[in-house]
Amino acid sequence: MKIRTAAELMAEGRSPEILFWVGCAGSFDQRAQKITKAFVTILEKVKIDYAILGKEEMCTGDPVRRAGNEFMFQMMAYQNIQVLNNYGIKKIVTACPHCFNTLKNEYPVLGGHYEVIHHTTFLQQLIDEGKIKMKEGGVFKGKKITYHDSCYLGRANDIYEAPRKVLEALDAELVEMKRCRSNGLCCGAGGGQMFKEEEKGETRVNIDRSNEAIGTGAAVIAAACPFCNTMMTDGVKLAEKEDQVQVLDVAELVAASLAD
């Protein structure tokens, strides 16, 4: 896919209307790369003026700060802020709640002031404005979908409705897990846990959560975070339910349902 970088636009003397912050998972994780491609497909389809930082994008520093290395976090953050401010970036959209939370709530103190939007909110806006049109009788019509609330999207930033409204636009049947919204259960990856070994205990958190999702009888577990996606996918594999249950990002569901 040919995607413009902020540097290329700068050479033409302009800034993108929206900067798509890809994030580490979206750049390097093979599964999350599919989410990135799905979201870009939507941006192209609705002709959004956007760009990415490309090789100039560094990790936002979320995992390293959660793991306790404040010095390293500040170094990474300052470098990112310098790059973003250099390109005159005002509006950022990201498909990762961890990047979203860090850019939105933790960068302003260090001099990074941007309007930061999570991709589910952005997709909801595009659907409401009629820019995204879904196929009649789409791929997921009548299918049961359960949505897993990401901690950094839900409890940390109070975003519960946007992803659900996007899923409702698919004409699917939304079934909720017992623990959802502000009472949702973590997938087990947040707070740097994605990168470390388990501690003593009876069950891994992601197995608990995946079983809860499978228990709804849903054919699709919708996630809005690359970390959650990995954890839920692992849980579905362990339960040997890969044939019956798919784990998909909200952007992938929308991209598969776009009207031609």
C-alpha positions as CSV (number, residue, x, y, z in Angstrom):
1,M,0.0,0.0,0.0
2,K,1.3,3.4,-0.9
3,I,0.7,5.7,2.1
4,R,2.0,9.3,2.2
5,T,4.2,10.3,5.1
6,A,4.1,13.7,6.9
7,A,7.6,14.3,5.5
8,E,6.4,14.0,1.9
9,L,3.5,16.4,2.5
10,M,5.8,18.8,4.2
11,A,8.0,18.8,1.1
12,E,4.8,20.1,-0.7
13,G,4.4,22.7,2.0
14,R,1.4,21.3,3.7
15,S,0.3,19.3,6.8
16,P,-2.2,16.4,6.7
17,E,-5.7,17.0,8.1
18,I,-5.2,13.8,10.1
19,L,-2.2,12.0,11.2
20,F,-2.8,8.2,11.5
21,W,-0.6,7.0,14.4
22,V,0.1,3.4,13.5
23,G,1.7,2.3,16.8
24,C,4.2,-0.5,17.4
25,A,1.6,-3.3,17.2
26,G,0.1,-1.9,14.1
27,S,3.6,-1.6,12.5
28,F,5.3,-4.8,13.6
29,D,2.8,-7.4,14.8
30,Q,1.6,-9.5,11.8
31,R,-1.9,-9.8,13.2
32,A,-2.2,-6.1,14.0
33,Q,-0.9,-5.2,10.6
34,K,-4.2,-6.5,9.2
35,I,-6.0,-4.0,11.4
36,T,-3.8,-1.2,10.1
37,K,-4.5,-2.2,6.5
38,A,-8.3,-2.4,7.2
39,F,-8.3,1.1,8.7
40,V,-6.3,2.5,5.8
41,T,-8.7,0.9,3.3
42,I,-11.5,2.8,5.0
43,L,-9.6,6.1,5.0
44,E,-8.8,5.7,1.3
45,K,-12.4,4.8,0.5
46,V,-13.8,7.9,2.2
47,K,-11.0,10.1,0.8
48,I,-9.6,11.4,4.1
49,D,-6.6,13.7,3.8
50,Y,-4.2,11.7,6.1
51,A,-0.6,10.8,6.5
52,I,1.6,8.7,8.7
53,L,5.0,9.4,10.3
54,G,6.6,6.3,8.9
55,K,10.1,5.7,10.1
56,E,9.9,8.8,12.2
57,E,7.3,7.3,14.5
58,M,8.6,6.0,17.8
59,C,6.7,4.0,20.4
60,T,4.6,6.4,22.5
61,G,6.3,5.0,25.6
62,D,3.2,3.5,27.2
63,P,4.6,0.0,28.0
64,V,7.9,1.4,29.3
65,R,6.1,3.9,31.6
66,R,3.7,1.2,32.9
67,A,6.7,-1.0,33.6
68,G,8.3,1.8,35.7
69,N,11.0,3.3,33.5
70,E,9.9,7.0,33.6
71,F,13.2,8.3,32.3
72,M,12.9,6.3,29.1
73,F,9.2,7.2,28.7
74,Q,10.1,11.0,28.8
75,M,12.9,10.6,26.3
76,M,10.6,8.8,23.8
77,A,7.7,11.2,24.4
78,Y,9.9,14.3,23.9
79,Q,11.3,12.9,20.6
80,N,7.7,12.2,19.3
81,I,6.4,15.6,20.4
82,Q,9.3,17.3,18.6
83,V,8.5,15.4,15.4
84,L,4.7,16.0,15.6
85,N,5.1,19.7,16.4
86,N,7.7,20.1,13.6
87,Y,5.0,18.9,11.1
88,G,2.3,21.1,12.6
89,I,0.1,18.1,13.5
90,K,-3.2,19.1,15.1
91,K,-5.3,15.9,14.9
92,I,-4.2,12.3,15.5
93,V,-6.2,9.1,15.0
94,T,-4.9,5.8,16.4
95,A,-6.2,2.3,16.4
96,C,-4.5,1.5,19.7
97,P,-6.1,2.6,23.1
98,H,-2.7,2.6,24.7
99,C,-1.3,5.0,22.2
100,F,-4.6,7.0,22.4
101,N,-4.5,7.3,26.2
102,T,-0.8,8.3,26.2
103,L,-1.0,10.9,23.4
104,K,-4.3,12.3,24.7
105,N,-3.7,12.4,28.5
106,E,0.1,12.2,29.1
107,Y,1.7,14.2,26.3
108,P,0.1,17.6,27.1
109,V,2.2,17.9,30.3
110,L,5.3,17.5,28.1
111,G,4.2,20.1,25.5
112,G,2.3,17.8,23.1
113,H,-1.1,19.3,22.6
114,Y,-3.2,17.5,19.9
115,E,-6.8,16.5,19.3
116,V,-6.5,12.7,19.7
117,I,-9.3,10.4,18.5
118,H,-9.6,6.6,18.8
119,H,-10.4,4.9,15.5
120,T,-13.8,3.6,16.8
121,T,-14.9,7.1,17.6
122,F,-13.6,8.3,14.2
123,L,-15.5,5.5,12.4
124,Q,-18.7,6.3,14.3
125,Q,-18.4,10.0,13.2
126,L,-17.9,8.9,9.5
127,I,-20.9,6.6,9.7
128,D,-23.0,9.3,11.3
129,E,-22.0,11.8,8.6
130,G,-23.0,9.2,6.0
131,K,-19.4,9.0,4.6
132,I,-19.2,5.3,5.3
133,K,-21.8,3.3,3.6
134,M,-22.4,-0.4,4.4
135,K,-23.4,-3.1,2.0
136,E,-27.1,-4.1,2.2
137,G,-27.3,-7.5,3.9
138,G,-23.6,-7.3,4.7
139,V,-21.2,-10.1,5.7
140,F,-22.2,-9.9,9.4
141,K,-25.9,-9.4,9.0
142,G,-27.7,-11.3,11.8
143,K,-24.5,-12.7,13.2
144,K,-24.0,-12.6,16.9
145,I,-21.1,-10.3,17.9
146,T,-19.8,-9.6,21.4
147,Y,-17.7,-6.6,22.1
148,H,-14.8,-6.7,24.6
149,D,-14.2,-3.3,26.3
150,S,-10.5,-2.3,26.3
151,C,-9.5,-0.9,29.7
152,Y,-7.7,2.1,28.2
153,L,-10.7,2.9,26.0
154,G,-13.5,2.2,28.5
155,R,-12.6,2.8,32.1
156,A,-9.7,5.1,31.4
157,N,-11.4,7.3,28.8
158,D,-15.1,6.5,29.2
159,I,-15.6,5.4,25.5
160,Y,-18.3,2.8,25.6
161,E,-20.8,3.9,23.0
162,A,-18.8,4.6,19.9
163,P,-17.6,1.0,19.2
164,R,-21.1,-0.4,19.9
165,K,-22.7,2.1,17.6
166,V,-20.3,1.1,14.8
167,L,-21.2,-2.6,15.4
168,E,-24.9,-1.8,15.3
169,A,-24.4,-0.3,11.9
170,L,-23.4,-3.7,10.7
171,D,-26.9,-5.1,11.2
172,A,-25.4,-7.7,13.5
173,E,-26.9,-8.9,16.8
174,L,-24.8,-7.4,19.7
175,V,-24.7,-9.7,22.7
176,E,-23.0,-8.4,25.9
177,M,-20.8,-10.4,28.3
178,K,-21.8,-10.2,31.9
179,R,-18.8,-8.1,32.7
180,C,-19.0,-5.2,30.2
181,R,-18.7,-1.4,30.0
182,S,-17.4,0.1,33.3
183,N,-17.6,-3.4,34.9
184,G,-15.5,-5.0,32.0
185,L,-12.7,-7.4,32.7
186,C,-9.1,-6.7,31.4
187,C,-7.8,-9.0,28.7
188,G,-4.6,-9.5,30.7
189,A,-2.2,-7.4,28.6
190,G,-2.4,-3.9,30.0
191,G,0.1,-2.2,32.3
192,G,3.1,-3.8,30.6
193,Q,1.7,-7.4,31.2
194,M,1.8,-8.0,27.5
195,F,5.6,-8.3,27.7
196,K,6.2,-10.2,30.9
197,E,5.7,-13.7,32.3
198,E,2.7,-14.7,34.4
199,E,2.8,-14.5,38.1
200,K,1.5,-17.2,40.4
201,G,-2.2,-17.9,40.2
202,E,-4.9,-20.4,39.1
203,T,-5.9,-19.1,35.6
204,R,-4.5,-16.7,33.1
205,V,-6.7,-13.6,32.8
206,N,-7.1,-13.9,29.1
207,I,-8.4,-17.4,29.3
208,D,-11.0,-16.3,31.8
209,R,-12.1,-13.4,29.6
210,S,-12.1,-15.4,26.3
211,N,-14.3,-18.1,27.9
212,E,-16.7,-15.4,29.0
213,A,-16.8,-14.2,25.4
214,I,-17.2,-17.7,23.9
215,G,-20.0,-18.3,26.5
216,T,-22.2,-15.6,24.8
217,G,-22.5,-17.8,21.8
218,A,-21.1,-15.1,19.6
219,A,-19.6,-15.9,16.2
220,V,-17.4,-12.8,16.4
221,I,-15.5,-11.3,19.3
222,A,-15.0,-7.6,18.4
223,A,-12.0,-5.8,19.9
224,A,-10.7,-2.3,19.5
225,C,-7.2,-2.8,20.7
226,P,-4.3,-4.9,19.2
227,F,-3.3,-6.1,22.7
228,C,-6.8,-7.3,23.4
229,N,-7.0,-8.9,20.0
230,T,-3.9,-11.0,20.7
231,M,-5.1,-12.1,24.2
232,M,-8.6,-13.0,23.0
233,T,-7.2,-14.9,20.0
234,D,-4.9,-16.9,22.3
235,G,-7.9,-17.7,24.5
236,V,-10.0,-18.9,21.6
237,K,-7.1,-21.1,20.3
238,L,-6.7,-22.6,23.7
239,A,-10.5,-23.4,23.9
240,E,-10.1,-25.0,20.4
241,K,-13.0,-22.8,19.1
242,E,-11.1,-21.3,16.1
243,D,-13.6,-22.8,13.7
244,Q,-16.6,-21.3,15.4
245,V,-15.3,-17.9,16.8
246,Q,-13.4,-15.1,15.0
247,V,-11.6,-12.3,16.8
248,L,-11.7,-9.2,14.7
249,D,-11.0,-5.5,15.2
250,V,-13.9,-3.1,14.7
251,A,-12.1,-1.6,11.7
252,E,-11.8,-5.0,10.1
253,L,-15.5,-5.6,10.5
254,V,-16.3,-2.2,8.9
255,A,-13.7,-2.7,6.0
256,A,-15.3,-6.1,5.2
257,S,-18.8,-4.5,5.1
258,L,-18.1,-1.4,3.0
259,A,-20.5,-0.8,0.1
260,D,-18.7,-0.7,-3.3
